């Protein structure tokens, strides 16, 4: 709890306003476009594409973008505690945005059932967000600079979108957006397991890198 409190106190408020700004933008778009089919497409795009992108970029800045980084490294805080507090805060903000958005579209009468049941709808945004957040964090720590992690997360997001047809045919198990583009795909369960395992592997890499604190001072 102390780590989470410290992370919140040192959390850059522009990183909080960034996801909230996207949330407000999509609120406005939904309000001015009354067509149900268009509203569903917009809601699907926000949950499946925008939330993961924002989470990945913010995660790249979650650890190293700390004004008191040297002082923090001088305290007896384990690497896993730092990762849990920092990434946990990023994921919590994204989760809050996703859930508020779902309540909003529900009030507008937008039907998200084509994406599956309630639990499967959460997986649509959570697993890609976790994957890109883990990639952004690991990239930032590997390159010892936040821009590297943000670039990797953004590049992975863009490449997967541009190559979505090829990935669906040839590499669906690592396709980040299979659940939102083809929610009824028979290989979706395997895809979700692979994304979760890959995220854990990247978090393990981040943990190993963060233990070598002298690289970041």
N, C-alpha and C positions, 0 to 999 in steps of 0.2 A: 504493500500500500504506500509506503514511503517513496518507493521508486516511481509509482504511478503519479503521486502528488508532485514530485519533482519534475517529472516529464510534462505534466500539465502546466506547471508554473513557468517552465522554460520553453513551452511550446510556442512557436511563432504564430501570432494571431492571423497573419496573412495566409498561413496554411490552413487555418480554420475557415476563413472567409472564402477561400478558393473553392472547396466542395459545396459550400452553401450558395455561392454565386451560381454554380451550375444547376443546383437544385432549384433555385428561384427562376432561372432562365427556362427550365423545362416546365415549371409550373405555368409560366406565362404562355409558352408555346401551346401547351395543352388547352389553355383557356381560350385562345384565339382560333383554334382549329377544332371545330365541333364534330367533324366526321369520325365515327367510331373506329373505322379501319385505320385511319391516319393516327388517331390517338393511340391505338394499340401499337402501331409501328414505332411511334415516338417513345412510348413507355418501355417497350422492349429494347430500344436503342439505348435509353438512359441506363436501365438496369444491367444490360448485357455488355455494353461497350464503354459508356462514360464512367460509371462507377469504378470498373477495374483500371482504366487509364489513370484517373485521378489518384487512386490508391497506390498504383505503382510509382507514379512521379513523387508523391508525398513521402513514400517509404524510402526513396533514395536520399532524402534529406533528414530522415528520422533520427539517425545516430550521430553523424559527423557534424551536422548543422546545429551545434550546441555552443553557445558563447562561453560556457565554463567547462569545455571538454577536458582540458588538462586537469582542472580541479576534480572533475568527476572521476577521472582515471586514477587519481591519487587516493580515492576512497576504496574501502574493501567491498566493492559491489561487483558481483560476478557477471561475466559476459552474458549469460543467459537471462539474468535479471534485467540487464539493460535492454536486451532485444525484446523481452516480453513487455516491458513498460513502454518502450518507444513504438514498436510495431502494434502492440495492443491498442494504443491510443489512436493510431492511424485507422486500424480496422474498426474500432468502435465508432469513430466519426463517420466512416463510410457506411457502416451498418445502420446507424441512426438515419442517415440521409436516405438509404434504400428503403427502410421501413416507413419513414414519413412519406416518401414518394408513393409507396404502395397504398397507404391509407388515403392519400390524396386522389390517386387514380381510381381507387375503389369508390370514393365519394362521387366521382364523376361518372361512374358506371362503366369504366373500362374493364373489360373481361380479360384477365391474364391466364385463364385456364388453358389456352393452347400451349403454354409453357409447362404445364403439368400442375400438380397439386401445390399446396402451400409450401411444403418442404422443398420440392423440386424448384420452385420459383426462387427460393433463397439460394439454392446451389447455383442457379444461373448466374448470379452476380458474385456470390462469395468465392467460389473456386477460382475464377479468373482473377479476381481481386487479390486473393491470397497468393496466387502464382506470380502475378506482376509485382506485388509488394515484396515478395521474397527475392525476385530477380533484381529489382531496383536496389534493395538493401545490400544484397551480395555484390552487385556490380559496383556500388559506391565504396564498399569496404575493400574490394579487390583492387580498385583503381585509386584508392585513398583520396577520392574526390567525389562530391555529391553529383556533379554534372555527368559523370560516367554512368552512375546508376540510373539517373533520369533518362539518359540517352538510350540505354539498353532496354528499359521498360517501354519507352515510347517506340523504339524501333521494332521490338517484338510485337507490340500491339498493331502497328501499321502493317508490318509484313504479313502477319496472320490475317488481317482483314483483306489485304490485296490478293493474297494467295488462298483465300478461303475455299475456292472450288478444288484446287489441287490438294489441299490439306484434307478435305473431306473424303477424297478418293484414295489418297496415298498415305496419309499420316493422321488419321482421325483421332488416334489415341493421345496425341499431343496438341490437338487443336483446341485453343483456349475457348472458342466461341461455339462449340458444337451444341451445347445445351440451349443456346438462344437462337441459333440459326436452324438447327434440325433437332428440336426437342424430342422427337419420337425416334431418333436413330437407335438401331439395336445395339450399337457399340457404345452408347452413352455411359453405361455403368463402368465399363473399362476405362473410358476416357476420364471420368471423374476420379477414379482410383489413381490413375497415372498422374493427373494434375496434382492431386493431394500428396502423393509420394514425392513428386518432383519438387513441390513447395517445401516439404520437410527436408529434402536433401539440400536445397539452397539455403534454408535456415541453418542447417548444420554447418554448411560452408561459412555462413556469416558468423556463427558462433566461434568457429575455429580461427577466423581472421580477426575477430574482435579481441580474442585473447592476446594477440600480439599488439598491445596498445602502443608500443614505441613507434609503430608505423604512422600513427596519426597525430603525433606531437611535433 
